[in-house]
Every structure is written in structure tokens, then in C-alpha cells.
Amino acid sequence: MASDTNILRRKRKRRHKNAGHDRKVKQSRKSTLSAAELFAACGEPGQSAPKTD
């Protein structure tokens, strides 16, 4: 049977791994722009592109 110390070490390691994974998932949700955000500066479809200064 595993000792309490080993159980706690595994539990801590698993929690840290899951926390890191959750952080990366949360971070990746907003890392990629949507199509609307990506092409917002191009103007409406079928119209000429807006002039830049």
C-alpha cells in the first residue's frame, strides 16, 4: 500500500499539471482572432478598402 506522503506528492503533481493545462486552454481560447476581428480593418465585402493615413 502506498504511503500517505507518496499519495500527497502524486496528488500535488496531478493538480499542478491540471492547473497548467487549464491555464493553457483558457489562454488559447482568445489567442486566435475570429474571422470578423481578423478582417474588420478590410471594410465591407464588395467595397473598396478604407484609406490609411
mmCIF file of the N, C-alpha and C atoms, coordinates in Angstrom:
data_MODEL
# 
_entry.id   MODEL 
# 
loop_
_atom_site.group_PDB 
_atom_site.id 
_atom_site.type_symbol 
_atom_site.label_atom_id 
_atom_site.label_alt_id 
_atom_site.label_comp_id 
_atom_site.label_asym_id 
_atom_site.label_entity_id 
_atom_site.label_seq_id 
_atom_site.pdbx_PDB_ins_code 
_atom_site.Cartn_x 
_atom_site.Cartn_y 
_atom_site.Cartn_z 
_atom_site.occupancy 
_atom_site.B_iso_or_equiv 
_atom_site.pdbx_formal_charge 
_atom_site.auth_seq_id 
_atom_site.auth_comp_id 
_atom_site.auth_asym_id 
_atom_site.auth_atom_id 
_atom_site.pdbx_PDB_model_num 
ATOM 1   N N  . MET A 1 1  ? 0.837   -1.191 0.000   1.00 0.00 ? 1  MET A N  1 
ATOM 2   C CA . MET A 1 1  ? 0.000   0.000  0.000   1.00 0.00 ? 1  MET A CA 1 
ATOM 3   C C  . MET A 1 1  ? 0.879   1.251  0.000   1.00 0.00 ? 1  MET A C  1 
ATOM 4   N N  . ALA A 1 2  ? 0.481   2.251  -0.718  1.00 0.00 ? 2  ALA A N  1 
ATOM 5   C CA . ALA A 1 2  ? 1.266   3.476  -0.834  1.00 0.00 ? 2  ALA A CA 1 
ATOM 6   C C  . ALA A 1 2  ? 1.186   4.279  0.462   1.00 0.00 ? 2  ALA A C  1 
ATOM 7   N N  . SER A 1 3  ? 2.276   4.974  0.729   1.00 0.00 ? 3  SER A N  1 
ATOM 8   C CA . SER A 1 3  ? 2.300   5.805  1.929   1.00 0.00 ? 3  SER A CA 1 
ATOM 9   C C  . SER A 1 3  ? 1.522   7.098  1.697   1.00 0.00 ? 3  SER A C  1 
ATOM 10  N N  . ASP A 1 4  ? 1.136   7.724  2.788   1.00 0.00 ? 4  ASP A N  1 
ATOM 11  C CA . ASP A 1 4  ? 0.408   8.997  2.679   1.00 0.00 ? 4  ASP A CA 1 
ATOM 12  C C  . ASP A 1 4  ? 1.249   10.049 1.952   1.00 0.00 ? 4  ASP A C  1 
ATOM 13  N N  . THR A 1 5  ? 2.558   10.028 2.196   1.00 0.00 ? 5  THR A N  1 
ATOM 14  C CA . THR A 1 5  ? 3.438   11.010 1.568   1.00 0.00 ? 5  THR A CA 1 
ATOM 15  C C  . THR A 1 5  ? 3.417   10.859 0.043   1.00 0.00 ? 5  THR A C  1 
ATOM 16  N N  . ASN A 1 6  ? 3.515   9.624  -0.426  1.00 0.00 ? 6  ASN A N  1 
ATOM 17  C CA . ASN A 1 6  ? 3.504   9.402  -1.877  1.00 0.00 ? 6  ASN A CA 1 
ATOM 18  C C  . ASN A 1 6  ? 2.162   9.768  -2.491  1.00 0.00 ? 6  ASN A C  1 
ATOM 19  N N  . ILE A 1 7  ? 1.087   9.486  -1.771  1.00 0.00 ? 7  ILE A N  1 
ATOM 20  C CA . ILE A 1 7  ? -0.247  9.853  -2.268  1.00 0.00 ? 7  ILE A CA 1 
ATOM 21  C C  . ILE A 1 7  ? -0.345  11.365 -2.418  1.00 0.00 ? 7  ILE A C  1 
ATOM 22  N N  . LEU A 1 8  ? 0.123   12.093 -1.404  1.00 0.00 ? 8  LEU A N  1 
ATOM 23  C CA . LEU A 1 8  ? 0.050   13.555 -1.451  1.00 0.00 ? 8  LEU A CA 1 
ATOM 24  C C  . LEU A 1 8  ? 0.947   14.132 -2.539  1.00 0.00 ? 8  LEU A C  1 
ATOM 25  N N  . ARG A 1 9  ? 2.116   13.520 -2.740  1.00 0.00 ? 9  ARG A N  1 
ATOM 26  C CA . ARG A 1 9  ? 3.011   14.003 -3.795  1.00 0.00 ? 9  ARG A CA 1 
ATOM 27  C C  . ARG A 1 9  ? 2.378   13.820 -5.174  1.00 0.00 ? 9  ARG A C  1 
ATOM 28  N N  . ARG A 1 10 ? 1.773   12.656 -5.408  1.00 0.00 ? 10 ARG A N  1 
ATOM 29  C CA . ARG A 1 10 ? 1.106   12.403 -6.681  1.00 0.00 ? 10 ARG A CA 1 
ATOM 30  C C  . ARG A 1 10 ? -0.067  13.358 -6.888  1.00 0.00 ? 10 ARG A C  1 
ATOM 31  N N  . LYS A 1 11 ? -0.824  13.566 -5.814  1.00 0.00 ? 11 LYS A N  1 
ATOM 32  C CA . LYS A 1 11 ? -1.985  14.455 -5.883  1.00 0.00 ? 11 LYS A CA 1 
ATOM 33  C C  . LYS A 1 11 ? -1.550  15.880 -6.223  1.00 0.00 ? 11 LYS A C  1 
ATOM 34  N N  . ARG A 1 12 ? -0.487  16.334 -5.564  1.00 0.00 ? 12 ARG A N  1 
ATOM 35  C CA . ARG A 1 12 ? 0.032   17.683 -5.820  1.00 0.00 ? 12 ARG A CA 1 
ATOM 36  C C  . ARG A 1 12 ? 0.525   17.808 -7.258  1.00 0.00 ? 12 ARG A C  1 
ATOM 37  N N  . LYS A 1 13 ? 1.247   16.785 -7.715  1.00 0.00 ? 13 LYS A N  1 
ATOM 38  C CA . LYS A 1 13 ? 1.769   16.797 -9.082  1.00 0.00 ? 13 LYS A CA 1 
ATOM 39  C C  . LYS A 1 13 ? 0.621   16.835 -10.094 1.00 0.00 ? 13 LYS A C  1 
ATOM 40  N N  . ARG A 1 14 ? -0.406  16.029 -9.860  1.00 0.00 ? 14 ARG A N  1 
ATOM 41  C CA . ARG A 1 14 ? -1.560  15.986 -10.755 1.00 0.00 ? 14 ARG A CA 1 
ATOM 42  C C  . ARG A 1 14 ? -2.292  17.320 -10.773 1.00 0.00 ? 14 ARG A C  1 
ATOM 43  N N  . ARG A 1 15 ? -2.467  17.921 -9.590  1.00 0.00 ? 15 ARG A N  1 
ATOM 44  C CA . ARG A 1 15 ? -3.151  19.219 -9.516  1.00 0.00 ? 15 ARG A CA 1 
ATOM 45  C C  . ARG A 1 15 ? -2.371  20.306 -10.238 1.00 0.00 ? 15 ARG A C  1 
ATOM 46  N N  . HIS A 1 16 ? -1.050  20.289 -10.105 1.00 0.00 ? 16 HIS A N  1 
ATOM 47  C CA . HIS A 1 16 ? -0.232  21.282 -10.796 1.00 0.00 ? 16 HIS A CA 1 
ATOM 48  C C  . HIS A 1 16 ? -0.300  21.088 -12.306 1.00 0.00 ? 16 HIS A C  1 
ATOM 49  N N  . LYS A 1 17 ? -0.269  19.819 -12.727 1.00 0.00 ? 17 LYS A N  1 
ATOM 50  C CA . LYS A 1 17 ? -0.360  19.540 -14.160 1.00 0.00 ? 17 LYS A CA 1 
ATOM 51  C C  . LYS A 1 17 ? -1.709  19.982 -14.707 1.00 0.00 ? 17 LYS A C  1 
ATOM 52  N N  . ASN A 1 18 ? -2.774  19.656 -14.008 1.00 0.00 ? 18 ASN A N  1 
ATOM 53  C CA . ASN A 1 18 ? -4.114  20.047 -14.453 1.00 0.00 ? 18 ASN A CA 1 
ATOM 54  C C  . ASN A 1 18 ? -4.280  21.561 -14.452 1.00 0.00 ? 18 ASN A C  1 
ATOM 55  N N  . ALA A 1 19 ? -3.716  22.238 -13.455 1.00 0.00 ? 19 ALA A N  1 
ATOM 56  C CA . ALA A 1 19 ? -3.810  23.696 -13.395 1.00 0.00 ? 19 ALA A CA 1 
ATOM 57  C C  . ALA A 1 19 ? -3.093  24.322 -14.590 1.00 0.00 ? 19 ALA A C  1 
ATOM 58  N N  . GLY A 1 20 ? -1.927  23.791 -14.936 1.00 0.00 ? 20 GLY A N  1 
ATOM 59  C CA . GLY A 1 20 ? -1.195  24.290 -16.089 1.00 0.00 ? 20 GLY A CA 1 
ATOM 60  C C  . GLY A 1 20 ? -1.961  24.047 -17.380 1.00 0.00 ? 20 GLY A C  1 
ATOM 61  N N  . HIS A 1 21 ? -2.563  22.873 -17.476 1.00 0.00 ? 21 HIS A N  1 
ATOM 62  C CA . HIS A 1 21 ? -3.354  22.543 -18.666 1.00 0.00 ? 21 HIS A CA 1 
ATOM 63  C C  . HIS A 1 21 ? -4.567  23.468 -18.771 1.00 0.00 ? 21 HIS A C  1 
ATOM 64  N N  . ASP A 1 22 ? -5.245  23.687 -17.665 1.00 0.00 ? 22 ASP A N  1 
ATOM 65  C CA . ASP A 1 22 ? -6.403  24.588 -17.658 1.00 0.00 ? 22 ASP A CA 1 
ATOM 66  C C  . ASP A 1 22 ? -6.004  26.003 -18.052 1.00 0.00 ? 22 ASP A C  1 
ATOM 67  N N  . ARG A 1 23 ? -4.838  26.443 -17.588 1.00 0.00 ? 23 ARG A N  1 
ATOM 68  C CA . ARG A 1 23 ? -4.352  27.782 -17.922 1.00 0.00 ? 23 ARG A CA 1 
ATOM 69  C C  . ARG A 1 23 ? -4.077  27.900 -19.414 1.00 0.00 ? 23 ARG A C  1 
ATOM 70  N N  . LYS A 1 24 ? -3.454  26.885 -19.991 1.00 0.00 ? 24 LYS A N  1 
ATOM 71  C CA . LYS A 1 24 ? -3.143  26.917 -21.409 1.00 0.00 ? 24 LYS A CA 1 
ATOM 72  C C  . LYS A 1 24 ? -4.413  26.879 -22.268 1.00 0.00 ? 24 LYS A C  1 
ATOM 73  N N  . VAL A 1 25 ? -5.409  26.096 -21.834 1.00 0.00 ? 25 VAL A N  1 
ATOM 74  C CA . VAL A 1 25 ? -6.677  26.028 -22.568 1.00 0.00 ? 25 VAL A CA 1 
ATOM 75  C C  . VAL A 1 25 ? -7.356  27.385 -22.536 1.00 0.00 ? 25 VAL A C  1 
ATOM 76  N N  . LYS A 1 26 ? -7.387  28.004 -21.363 1.00 0.00 ? 26 LYS A N  1 
ATOM 77  C CA . LYS A 1 26 ? -8.012  29.322 -21.219 1.00 0.00 ? 26 LYS A CA 1 
ATOM 78  C C  . LYS A 1 26 ? -7.276  30.355 -22.072 1.00 0.00 ? 26 LYS A C  1 
ATOM 79  N N  . GLN A 1 27 ? -5.962  30.278 -22.082 1.00 0.00 ? 27 GLN A N  1 
ATOM 80  C CA . GLN A 1 27 ? -5.140  31.207 -22.853 1.00 0.00 ? 27 GLN A CA 1 
ATOM 81  C C  . GLN A 1 27 ? -5.374  31.029 -24.355 1.00 0.00 ? 27 GLN A C  1 
ATOM 82  N N  . SER A 1 28 ? -5.532  29.800 -24.797 1.00 0.00 ? 28 SER A N  1 
ATOM 83  C CA . SER A 1 28 ? -5.659  29.536 -26.230 1.00 0.00 ? 28 SER A CA 1 
ATOM 84  C C  . SER A 1 28 ? -7.032  29.920 -26.773 1.00 0.00 ? 28 SER A C  1 
ATOM 85  N N  . ARG A 1 29 ? -8.019  30.031 -25.915 1.00 0.00 ? 29 ARG A N  1 
ATOM 86  C CA . ARG A 1 29 ? -9.361  30.390 -26.386 1.00 0.00 ? 29 ARG A CA 1 
ATOM 87  C C  . ARG A 1 29 ? -9.378  31.747 -27.057 1.00 0.00 ? 29 ARG A C  1 
ATOM 88  N N  . LYS A 1 30 ? -8.571  32.695 -26.573 1.00 0.00 ? 30 LYS A N  1 
ATOM 89  C CA . LYS A 1 30 ? -8.588  34.052 -27.108 1.00 0.00 ? 30 LYS A CA 1 
ATOM 90  C C  . LYS A 1 30 ? -7.343  34.363 -27.938 1.00 0.00 ? 30 LYS A C  1 
ATOM 91  N N  . SER A 1 31 ? -6.434  33.416 -28.075 1.00 0.00 ? 31 SER A N  1 
ATOM 92  C CA . SER A 1 31 ? -5.195  33.713 -28.792 1.00 0.00 ? 31 SER A CA 1 
ATOM 93  C C  . SER A 1 31 ? -5.417  33.870 -30.292 1.00 0.00 ? 31 SER A C  1 
ATOM 94  N N  . THR A 1 32 ? -6.457  33.253 -30.818 1.00 0.00 ? 32 THR A N  1 
ATOM 95  C CA . THR A 1 32 ? -6.734  33.331 -32.247 1.00 0.00 ? 32 THR A CA 1 
ATOM 96  C C  . THR A 1 32 ? -7.915  34.272 -32.480 1.00 0.00 ? 32 THR A C  1 
ATOM 97  N N  . LEU A 1 33 ? -7.726  35.231 -33.368 1.00 0.00 ? 33 LEU A N  1 
ATOM 98  C CA . LEU A 1 33 ? -8.795  36.174 -33.684 1.00 0.00 ? 33 LEU A CA 1 
ATOM 99  C C  . LEU A 1 33 ? -9.884  35.481 -34.488 1.00 0.00 ? 33 LEU A C  1 
ATOM 100 N N  . SER A 1 34 ? -11.093 35.933 -34.296 1.00 0.00 ? 34 SER A N  1 
ATOM 101 C CA . SER A 1 34 ? -12.190 35.414 -35.113 1.00 0.00 ? 34 SER A CA 1 
ATOM 102 C C  . SER A 1 34 ? -12.065 36.010 -36.511 1.00 0.00 ? 34 SER A C  1 
ATOM 103 N N  . ALA A 1 35 ? -12.797 35.439 -37.451 1.00 0.00 ? 35 ALA A N  1 
ATOM 104 C CA . ALA A 1 35 ? -12.750 35.931 -38.833 1.00 0.00 ? 35 ALA A CA 1 
ATOM 105 C C  . ALA A 1 35 ? -13.227 37.379 -38.900 1.00 0.00 ? 35 ALA A C  1 
ATOM 106 N N  . ALA A 1 36 ? -14.259 37.705 -38.122 1.00 0.00 ? 36 ALA A N  1 
ATOM 107 C CA . ALA A 1 36 ? -14.783 39.074 -38.118 1.00 0.00 ? 36 ALA A CA 1 
ATOM 108 C C  . ALA A 1 36 ? -13.731 40.052 -37.591 1.00 0.00 ? 36 ALA A C  1 
ATOM 109 N N  . GLU A 1 37 ? -13.029 39.678 -36.536 1.00 0.00 ? 37 GLU A N  1 
ATOM 110 C CA . GLU A 1 37 ? -11.992 40.547 -35.978 1.00 0.00 ? 37 GLU A CA 1 
ATOM 111 C C  . GLU A 1 37 ? -10.795 40.650 -36.909 1.00 0.00 ? 37 GLU A C  1 
ATOM 112 N N  . LEU A 1 38 ? -10.463 39.536 -37.546 1.00 0.00 ? 38 LEU A N  1 
ATOM 113 C CA . LEU A 1 38 ? -9.290  39.500 -38.414 1.00 0.00 ? 38 LEU A CA 1 
ATOM 114 C C  . LEU A 1 38 ? -9.446  40.394 -39.638 1.00 0.00 ? 38 LEU A C  1 
ATOM 115 N N  . PHE A 1 39 ? -10.641 40.389 -40.224 1.00 0.00 ? 39 PHE A N  1 
ATOM 116 C CA . PHE A 1 39 ? -10.869 41.143 -41.452 1.00 0.00 ? 39 PHE A CA 1 
ATOM 117 C C  . PHE A 1 39 ? -11.651 42.432 -41.239 1.00 0.00 ? 39 PHE A C  1 
ATOM 118 N N  . ALA A 1 40 ? -11.805 42.878 -40.002 1.00 0.00 ? 40 ALA A N  1 
ATOM 119 C CA . ALA A 1 40 ? -12.571 44.089 -39.705 1.00 0.00 ? 40 ALA A CA 1 
ATOM 120 C C  . ALA A 1 40 ? -11.949 45.327 -40.358 1.00 0.00 ? 40 ALA A C  1 
ATOM 121 N N  . ALA A 1 41 ? -10.638 45.386 -40.435 1.00 0.00 ? 41 ALA A N  1 
ATOM 122 C CA . ALA A 1 41 ? -9.963  46.555 -40.998 1.00 0.00 ? 41 ALA A CA 1 
ATOM 123 C C  . ALA A 1 41 ? -10.058 46.599 -42.520 1.00 0.00 ? 41 ALA A C  1 
ATOM 124 N N  . CYS A 1 42 ? -10.503 45.530 -43.149 1.00 0.00 ? 42 CYS A N  1 
ATOM 125 C CA . CYS A 1 42 ? -10.581 45.483 -44.610 1.00 0.00 ? 42 CYS A CA 1 
ATOM 126 C C  . CYS A 1 42 ? -11.833 46.152 -45.149 1.00 0.00 ? 42 CYS A C  1 
ATOM 127 N N  . GLY A 1 43 ? -12.790 46.434 -44.300 1.00 0.00 ? 43 GLY A N  1 
ATOM 128 C CA . GLY A 1 43 ? -14.017 47.076 -44.752 1.00 0.00 ? 43 GLY A CA 1 
ATOM 129 C C  . GLY A 1 43 ? -15.068 46.052 -45.155 1.00 0.00 ? 43 GLY A C  1 
ATOM 130 N N  . GLU A 1 44 ? -16.160 46.556 -45.697 1.00 0.00 ? 44 GLU A N  1 
ATOM 131 C CA . GLU A 1 44 ? -17.273 45.693 -46.103 1.00 0.00 ? 44 GLU A CA 1 
ATOM 132 C C  . GLU A 1 44 ? -16.921 44.917 -47.375 1.00 0.00 ? 44 GLU A C  1 
ATOM 133 N N  . PRO A 1 45 ? -17.470 43.716 -47.532 1.00 0.00 ? 45 PRO A N  1 
ATOM 134 C CA . PRO A 1 45 ? -17.223 42.954 -48.760 1.00 0.00 ? 45 PRO A CA 1 
ATOM 135 C C  . PRO A 1 45 ? -17.822 43.670 -49.977 1.00 0.00 ? 45 PRO A C  1 
ATOM 136 N N  . GLY A 1 46 ? -17.101 43.687 -51.056 1.00 0.00 ? 46 GLY A N  1 
ATOM 137 C CA . GLY A 1 46 ? -17.582 44.326 -52.281 1.00 0.00 ? 46 GLY A CA 1 
ATOM 138 C C  . GLY A 1 46 ? -17.267 45.805 -52.351 1.00 0.00 ? 46 GLY A C  1 
ATOM 139 N N  . GLN A 1 47 ? -16.793 46.394 -51.287 1.00 0.00 ? 47 GLN A N  1 
ATOM 140 C CA . GLN A 1 47 ? -16.441 47.820 -51.246 1.00 0.00 ? 47 GLN A CA 1 
ATOM 141 C C  . GLN A 1 47 ? -14.918 47.955 -51.309 1.00 0.00 ? 47 GLN A C  1 
ATOM 142 N N  . SER A 1 48 ? -14.455 49.134 -51.671 1.00 0.00 ? 48 SER A N  1 
ATOM 143 C CA . SER A 1 48 ? -13.011 49.354 -51.691 1.00 0.00 ? 48 SER A CA 1 
ATOM 144 C C  . SER A 1 48 ? -12.490 49.442 -50.253 1.00 0.00 ? 48 SER A C  1 
ATOM 145 N N  . ALA A 1 49 ? -11.246 49.119 -50.109 1.00 0.00 ? 49 ALA A N  1 
ATOM 146 C CA . ALA A 1 49 ? -10.623 49.128 -48.781 1.00 0.00 ? 49 ALA A CA 1 
ATOM 147 C C  . ALA A 1 49 ? -10.547 50.556 -48.250 1.00 0.00 ? 49 ALA A C  1 
ATOM 148 N N  . PRO A 1 50 ? -10.682 50.741 -46.933 1.00 0.00 ? 50 PRO A N  1 
ATOM 149 C CA . PRO A 1 50 ? -10.582 52.085 -46.372 1.00 0.00 ? 50 PRO A CA 1 
ATOM 150 C C  . PRO A 1 50 ? -9.168  52.655 -46.557 1.00 0.00 ? 50 PRO A C  1 
ATOM 151 N N  . LYS A 1 51 ? -9.115  53.948 -46.740 1.00 0.00 ? 51 LYS A N  1 
ATOM 152 C CA . LYS A 1 51 ? -7.822  54.629 -46.917 1.00 0.00 ? 51 LYS A CA 1 
ATOM 153 C C  . LYS A 1 51 ? -7.092  54.696 -45.560 1.00 0.00 ? 51 LYS A C  1 
ATOM 154 N N  . THR A 1 52 ? -5.784  54.481 -45.609 1.00 0.00 ? 52 THR A N  1 
ATOM 155 C CA . THR A 1 52 ? -4.962  54.604 -44.407 1.00 0.00 ? 52 THR A CA 1 
ATOM 156 C C  . THR A 1 52 ? -4.172  55.901 -44.458 1.00 0.00 ? 52 THR A C  1 
ATOM 157 N N  . ASP A 1 53 ? -3.903  56.454 -43.308 1.00 0.00 ? 53 ASP A N  1 
ATOM 158 C CA . ASP A 1 53 ? -3.152  57.716 -43.253 1.00 0.00 ? 53 ASP A CA 1 
ATOM 159 C C  . ASP A 1 53 ? -1.676  57.479 -43.133 1.00 0.00 ? 53 ASP A C  1 
# 
